[in-house]
Amino acid sequence: MQITSTNIPDKTISGFHALSEPLRLQVLELLRERELCVCELCEYLEVAQSKLSFHLKILKEAELVRTRQEGRWIYYSLNLPQFVVLEQYLAEYRRTSVMLPARTC
């Protein structure tokens, strides 16, 4: 069976891509506790807003974070249903794959 990216939903691909960057993982860790605005995230992570905005855009496009505007501030929070999508994708491996012993080559 040939596996192509067309067999994997775009939401899943973009989600795993977003998780592949350490700074984005740090953002998600901070958002575990509560929603935060960009200025708070910049302060905690000690990064420039321009750099962080790029990473927040990727997280938002992957639907891993939600935004809420209050006045001139945009607040970010986790979008937990999208984490469930990724978790279910990984669970299929556990459900349908045979655990093989590790090779010792």
Beta strands, then each sheet from edge to edge (+ up, - down):
strand 1: 36-37
strand 2: 65-70
strand 3: 73-78
sheet 1: 1+ 3- 2+
end
